[in-house]
């Protein structure tokens, strides 16, 4: 019975995910194992600041990135600084010196999608490359709330 219970937890609630890139460094380092709430266990839709696991539109593998904007919002990057709906967003975990002179958008985010970026913006392949991610591709929300 305990094995069945453990299997049920993994199938429906929480699953370990191994981080295979350094796109979320330093918040989550390559090789780390993080716990992911599956959508049914999260009890809410993914929102700004959440780190999510999703099926990458680029190659079909699991990717882990931070939600920067949700459907109905507009995102832009000006000289490495993030703007959502025209308002500057402070990102204390981002090393601005590594991404200055970066420009993107503005881009409206369609309903039913999220715009994701890696914290390590200089090396991250993310929504700047493949566009907004459909909510149907979201596998879950990474557990550790200290990464917000």
C-alpha beads as a LAMMPS data file, in Angstrom:
LAMMPS data file: protein, C-alpha beads

148 atoms
147 bonds

1 atom types
1 bond types

-500.0 500.0 xlo xhi
-500.0 500.0 ylo yhi
-500.0 500.0 zlo zhi

Masses

1 110.0

Atoms # bond

1 1 1 0.000 0.000 0.000
2 1 1 2.764 2.620 0.747
3 1 1 4.251 2.083 -2.726
4 1 1 0.833 2.659 -4.275
5 1 1 0.402 5.840 -2.245
6 1 1 3.844 7.087 -3.311
7 1 1 3.044 6.323 -6.942
8 1 1 -0.222 8.257 -6.619
9 1 1 1.582 11.272 -5.158
10 1 1 4.067 11.261 -8.043
11 1 1 1.445 10.735 -10.747
12 1 1 -1.047 13.367 -9.534
13 1 1 0.637 15.783 -7.121
14 1 1 4.419 16.213 -7.023
15 1 1 7.256 15.005 -9.226
16 1 1 11.042 15.467 -9.111
17 1 1 12.545 17.199 -12.155
18 1 1 16.255 17.375 -12.975
19 1 1 17.468 20.745 -14.280
20 1 1 19.454 20.119 -17.463
21 1 1 20.577 23.651 -18.376
22 1 1 22.053 26.687 -16.677
23 1 1 19.354 29.046 -17.964
24 1 1 17.906 29.551 -14.450
25 1 1 21.252 30.089 -12.661
26 1 1 21.903 31.238 -10.037
27 1 1 18.360 30.595 -8.704
28 1 1 18.434 26.962 -9.845
29 1 1 21.726 25.422 -10.879
30 1 1 22.229 22.888 -13.670
31 1 1 22.082 19.349 -12.252
32 1 1 19.751 20.312 -9.386
33 1 1 16.689 18.216 -8.698
34 1 1 13.617 20.340 -7.980
35 1 1 10.115 19.340 -6.962
36 1 1 7.235 20.253 -9.232
37 1 1 3.585 20.608 -8.262
38 1 1 1.484 19.174 -11.017
39 1 1 -1.296 21.529 -12.230
40 1 1 -4.045 19.766 -10.252
41 1 1 -1.994 20.056 -7.053
42 1 1 -1.125 23.737 -7.496
43 1 1 -4.750 24.805 -6.868
44 1 1 -4.261 27.887 -9.050
45 1 1 -3.154 28.763 -12.542
46 1 1 0.496 29.684 -13.091
47 1 1 1.147 33.385 -12.429
48 1 1 3.819 36.072 -12.714
49 1 1 7.039 35.088 -10.947
50 1 1 6.292 31.357 -10.837
51 1 1 9.018 29.058 -12.055
52 1 1 7.373 26.426 -14.210
53 1 1 8.248 23.227 -16.000
54 1 1 6.743 22.961 -19.466
55 1 1 7.118 21.177 -22.763
56 1 1 9.448 23.349 -24.834
57 1 1 8.002 24.408 -28.191
58 1 1 11.571 24.363 -29.492
59 1 1 12.425 20.690 -29.001
60 1 1 9.639 18.983 -27.014
61 1 1 11.840 18.451 -23.936
62 1 1 10.972 19.675 -20.446
63 1 1 12.186 23.231 -19.843
64 1 1 12.215 25.274 -16.639
65 1 1 11.769 29.057 -16.797
66 1 1 10.185 31.954 -14.894
67 1 1 6.813 33.431 -15.918
68 1 1 7.292 37.086 -16.795
69 1 1 3.837 37.832 -18.233
70 1 1 0.494 36.080 -18.634
71 1 1 -2.187 36.223 -21.315
72 1 1 -3.622 39.701 -21.763
73 1 1 -0.429 41.479 -20.713
74 1 1 2.283 43.079 -22.850
75 1 1 6.004 42.462 -22.338
76 1 1 9.039 44.438 -23.468
77 1 1 12.744 44.538 -22.653
78 1 1 14.552 47.856 -23.017
79 1 1 18.313 47.911 -22.496
80 1 1 18.025 44.713 -20.446
81 1 1 15.236 46.082 -18.213
82 1 1 11.882 44.260 -18.086
83 1 1 8.597 46.123 -18.651
84 1 1 5.170 44.516 -18.260
85 1 1 2.184 46.570 -19.422
86 1 1 4.544 49.528 -19.754
87 1 1 5.656 49.392 -16.110
88 1 1 9.267 48.702 -15.139
89 1 1 9.623 45.432 -13.192
90 1 1 12.404 45.170 -10.612
91 1 1 14.243 41.854 -10.907
92 1 1 16.746 41.577 -8.060
93 1 1 17.846 38.077 -9.101
94 1 1 18.905 39.204 -12.589
95 1 1 22.465 40.377 -13.275
96 1 1 21.702 43.426 -15.426
97 1 1 25.362 43.870 -16.417
98 1 1 25.172 40.622 -18.384
99 1 1 22.098 41.610 -20.418
100 1 1 22.348 45.360 -21.001
101 1 1 21.809 46.466 -24.599
102 1 1 19.116 43.754 -24.945
103 1 1 15.855 44.886 -26.555
104 1 1 12.664 42.925 -27.218
105 1 1 9.035 43.736 -27.984
106 1 1 6.687 45.105 -27.023
107 1 1 4.736 41.904 -27.521
108 1 1 1.124 41.292 -26.478
109 1 1 0.717 37.916 -24.763
110 1 1 -2.298 35.967 -26.073
111 1 1 -4.905 34.621 -23.681
112 1 1 -4.151 31.030 -22.699
113 1 1 -0.372 31.513 -22.839
114 1 1 2.503 32.699 -20.635
115 1 1 5.742 34.470 -21.547
116 1 1 8.765 32.836 -19.897
117 1 1 12.396 33.878 -19.482
118 1 1 15.384 32.201 -17.922
119 1 1 17.041 34.105 -15.072
120 1 1 20.397 33.620 -16.819
121 1 1 19.184 35.728 -19.770
122 1 1 22.478 35.772 -21.634
123 1 1 22.332 32.017 -22.339
124 1 1 18.637 31.217 -21.986
125 1 1 16.563 30.030 -24.920
126 1 1 13.067 31.137 -23.950
127 1 1 9.954 33.013 -25.111
128 1 1 12.144 35.600 -26.813
129 1 1 13.072 32.775 -29.196
130 1 1 9.957 30.585 -29.428
131 1 1 7.182 32.935 -28.312
132 1 1 4.579 32.561 -25.578
133 1 1 4.038 29.076 -24.144
134 1 1 0.499 27.623 -24.198
135 1 1 -0.896 26.863 -20.734
136 1 1 -1.603 23.361 -22.052
137 1 1 2.190 22.824 -22.262
138 1 1 2.718 23.641 -18.563
139 1 1 3.622 20.473 -16.668
140 1 1 3.699 22.108 -13.235
141 1 1 4.985 24.788 -10.883
142 1 1 8.376 24.389 -9.229
143 1 1 7.863 24.107 -5.458
144 1 1 10.522 26.258 -3.851
145 1 1 8.827 29.596 -3.194
146 1 1 12.169 31.222 -2.335
147 1 1 12.829 31.428 -6.099
148 1 1 10.106 34.046 -6.644

Bonds

1 1 1 2
2 1 2 3
3 1 3 4
4 1 4 5
5 1 5 6
6 1 6 7
7 1 7 8
8 1 8 9
9 1 9 10
10 1 10 11
11 1 11 12
12 1 12 13
13 1 13 14
14 1 14 15
15 1 15 16
16 1 16 17
17 1 17 18
18 1 18 19
19 1 19 20
20 1 20 21
21 1 21 22
22 1 22 23
23 1 23 24
24 1 24 25
25 1 25 26
26 1 26 27
27 1 27 28
28 1 28 29
29 1 29 30
30 1 30 31
31 1 31 32
32 1 32 33
33 1 33 34
34 1 34 35
35 1 35 36
36 1 36 37
37 1 37 38
38 1 38 39
39 1 39 40
40 1 40 41
41 1 41 42
42 1 42 43
43 1 43 44
44 1 44 45
45 1 45 46
46 1 46 47
47 1 47 48
48 1 48 49
49 1 49 50
50 1 50 51
51 1 51 52
52 1 52 53
53 1 53 54
54 1 54 55
55 1 55 56
56 1 56 57
57 1 57 58
58 1 58 59
59 1 59 60
60 1 60 61
61 1 61 62
62 1 62 63
63 1 63 64
64 1 64 65
65 1 65 66
66 1 66 67
67 1 67 68
68 1 68 69
69 1 69 70
70 1 70 71
71 1 71 72
72 1 72 73
73 1 73 74
74 1 74 75
75 1 75 76
76 1 76 77
77 1 77 78
78 1 78 79
79 1 79 80
80 1 80 81
81 1 81 82
82 1 82 83
83 1 83 84
84 1 84 85
85 1 85 86
86 1 86 87
87 1 87 88
88 1 88 89
89 1 89 90
90 1 90 91
91 1 91 92
92 1 92 93
93 1 93 94
94 1 94 95
95 1 95 96
96 1 96 97
97 1 97 98
98 1 98 99
99 1 99 100
100 1 100 101
101 1 101 102
102 1 102 103
103 1 103 104
104 1 104 105
105 1 105 106
106 1 106 107
107 1 107 108
108 1 108 109
109 1 109 110
110 1 110 111
111 1 111 112
112 1 112 113
113 1 113 114
114 1 114 115
115 1 115 116
116 1 116 117
117 1 117 118
118 1 118 119
119 1 119 120
120 1 120 121
121 1 121 122
122 1 122 123
123 1 123 124
124 1 124 125
125 1 125 126
126 1 126 127
127 1 127 128
128 1 128 129
129 1 129 130
130 1 130 131
131 1 131 132
132 1 132 133
133 1 133 134
134 1 134 135
135 1 135 136
136 1 136 137
137 1 137 138
138 1 138 139
139 1 139 140
140 1 140 141
141 1 141 142
142 1 142 143
143 1 143 144
144 1 144 145
145 1 145 146
146 1 146 147
147 1 147 148
